[in-house]
Amino acid sequence: MTSAPSTSTETDDSADSPQSGTPAPRRSPWSPLRPLVLRLHFYAGVLVAPFLLVAATTGLLYAASFQAEKIVYAHEMTVPVGESMLPVSEQVAAAREEHPQGTVTAVRPSPEADASTRVLLSGVPGVEAEHKFAVFVDPYTGEVRGALEQYGSTGALPLRTWIDEFHRDLHLGETGRLYSELAASWLWVIAGGGLVLWFSRRRKQRKVRGTSGRRRTLGLHGTVGVWAAAGFFFLSATGLTWSAYAGSHIDALRTSLNQATPTVSASSGGEHAEHGSSSAESGADHGVGLDKVLAAGRAEGLGDPVEIVPPADASAGSTAYVVQQVQRSWPTKQDAVAVNPTNGQVMDVVRFADYPVLAKLSRWGIDAHTGVLFGIVNQIALMGLALCLILLILWGYRMWWQRGRTSTFGRPIPRGAWQQVPPYVLVPLMATVALIGYFVPLLGIPLAAFIAVDVVLGEIAYRRGKRTYAT
């Protein structure tokens, strides 16, 4: 349903045709839309399914990488439980003694009794600019247990980072992101088209038991697709929120509606500052120091896990420490406070509970899409959806082959169905499609290309038919 074409009307639609001698049933004005949906499902299935197959396969690997990461990097991430933890400043000092290069940009104190503390450095030779160099420290002894590159707010380590980037852009940079945005742009369309086609069939045609060949494949394809459709809609919508082109339109819309994600003010001038900027000095312990800053955050109710971001310009005294919660799992903990480096007083507070509605939904949607909102249950659900999508694509191509194995190419649905659609249905539909295509360009541009190619092929076939008839 969500992949290669479920080109079912050659056998299915014939069952809907009136038998000779019986009056044709009254048709709904929406009936002519079914061939249009079927033709779109066919073309999108054949041409977009390869991108969806790559996205589903890499997404399956990414969902599994969370647990794999815990096994591969167990030595760095976990420690024997001791009696009492050292002050955070001493843990940072131990990390800096072994890794003096670079600048401390953040510290993530041990969130659990058996977890290590992460000291994040930037500007370390050999580490990409958008990545951090994470030094893992035993919070009980100060022993440095290792150092690894880290990426993103979820703290992805090299294995998960590699799979994440492969899923996002195939390791091709910004150009590669077009593939994942194309997949996300079309997934909901193909899934929705499949639902329309499935529920427009007769009840007797939905049965799988007792059938064989293409009809059985169609039954499996449709049944699994129906059950997984809601998940596909969710993955498509959340995937688009941080895509290159559609994502920018979504961000602009949220900003215009005053629904942008708020940030804590780390500037004495009241301006909202970027977090994660580098500290003026390599030690990161300025003014009142990390320990008092962390205590100030705890006093405001910021429980583990938290991240401490040193002032961006401690020498000038114009910026503050930021203590922010980094828990993306349920319940979400994203509160943040700014702490004055000179006296340890809290200057600004942002609570997740006060986020605008769309900001909260965006946060939850992205976290569920990336498998962190509900932990291992979330990851298993994503793996299940990815597996469903892979099966649907394979079944779709199998149906295409089964339908066209008497020829060299599977046969698409006949053209011209749009001419049967009433204008009062067709015109608003075209306007809606054009509007969606504008805001989701990697849906609109390929769709326009599909239509253009189809028109050209139809004109060629028509002219050939005329010449054949003339001779």
Secondary structure, DSSP 8 states (H G I E B T S, - for coil): --SS----HHHHHHHHS--TTS------TTTTHHHHHHHHHHHHHHHHHHHHHHHHHHHHHHHHHHHHHHHHTHHHHB----SS---HHHHHHHHHHH--SSEEEEEE---STTB-EEEEEES-TTS-TTSEEEEEE-TTT--EEEEEEEBTTTTB-HHHHHHHHHHHHTTSTTTTHHHHHHHHHHHHHHHHHHHHHHHTS-GGGG--TT--HHHHHHHHHHHHHHHHHHHHHHHHHHHHHTSSSHHHHHHHHHHHTT-S------BTTS----TT---SSTT---TT-HHHHHHHHHHTT--SSEEEE--TTTTTT-B-EEEEE-B-SSS-B--EEEE-TTT--EEEEE-GGGS-HHHHHHHHHHHHHTT-TTHHHHHHHHHHHHHHHHHHHHHHHHHHHHHHTTSSS-----S-GGGGS-HHHHHHHHHHHHHHHHHSHHHHHHHHHHHHHHHHHHHHHHHHHHHHHH-
